[in-house]
Amino acid sequence: MSLFAKNDSDGSGFEPLAGEQTLSALSMAVHRQQRSEPMSDQTVPSSQGGAMTIDQFCKWAAIGRTLAYREISAGRLRSVKVGKRRLVTFADAVCWLGALPSSRADL
């Protein structure tokens, strides 16, 4: 499943999926990737739980470090400090993702 639906109304051939469809497509893509890649120290935790570093979270969420720290500072993304490391639990990452606006109309 792609993050875009086939649509020729605007000439581009595709249009973005809406809210729940996007989350479903992302979930399927993550599941497919988890099945095809062996676990390593650099692998982002899956839905089984766990925590990830900021770099791992950024890779998982496809965002930059600046935005991740901005979301933490604003209180929209929970994180914990363990020693010198800042970690984001998988549950908090999913909660943050679910709280994002689903379309431009929500902004």
N, C-alpha and C positions, 0 to 999 in steps of 0.2 A: 504494500500500500504506500502510495506517495503522499506527501504533504499538500499536493495540489490535485484538484479534480479536473477532468477534461471538460472544457467549455470553450466554444468558439464564438461566443457572443461579442467579445471585445477584440477578437482577432489574434490574441496571444496564444490561444489554444488551451490555456489553463487558468484556473482561478484558485486562490488559497482556500483550504478547507476551514470550516468554522469550528470554534471552541472544542466541543467534545470529540469531534472527528479528528482534530489535530492531536489531542491528547492520545486518542486511540492509535493513530498512525505513529506517534512518537513511541508509545509503549510497545507496539509491534516491532518497530525498528530496533529498539534497545534489546528486546527479547531475542530477535534474530541475531544481533551482534554478540550477545552473551553466549548463545549456542555455538557460534562459529569461532570464537576466540578463547584460547586457553587462559586460565587465571594467571596473573603475574602480580608482582608487587606494585606495578603501575596501573593495574586495572581498577576501574571505579567500582565501588560496591554495588551490588544489585538489590533487588527488592527484598532479599532475605534480611536486610538490615545492615548495620555497621556504620562507620563514619568515613569521611573522606577529607583530605586536605583541601585547602582553597584551590590549589592547582587542579586537583582531581575534580572538584565541584565545577570549576570553570569549564573543564573539558566536557563533563557530563551535561551541563546546562548550555553549552556553546555560547558562553559569555566571557568577557575579559575580567581580569583581576580587579580593575578599577570599579566596574559595575558591581562586582561581588562585594567588595568592601563598602561601597556606597549603600547597598541593600542591607548589609549588616549594621552600619552606622544609623540608618533610618529605622532600624528595628523590624524590617520586613523579613529578614533572614536570620534565623537563630544560629549561633555558633558557640562553641566552647573552646576554652584555652586548655591545652594539656601540655604543661611545661611551656616551651616556647612556641609550640605548634597550635594553630587555630584549626579546628575541625568542624565540619558540618555533618550532622547525622543524615542518613538517607531519608528518614522520616521527615526531618525538617526541610530537606531539599524538595521532596515531593509536595509538602505543604506549601512551600514558597511558590513552586511551579503552578499549583492549583489556584493560588490567589492572584495570579497574573490576569490582567484583563484579557478576555477572549476575543475581542475585536476592537477596531478603532472606535466604534461607537461607545465602548466602555471607558475610553480614556478621558 
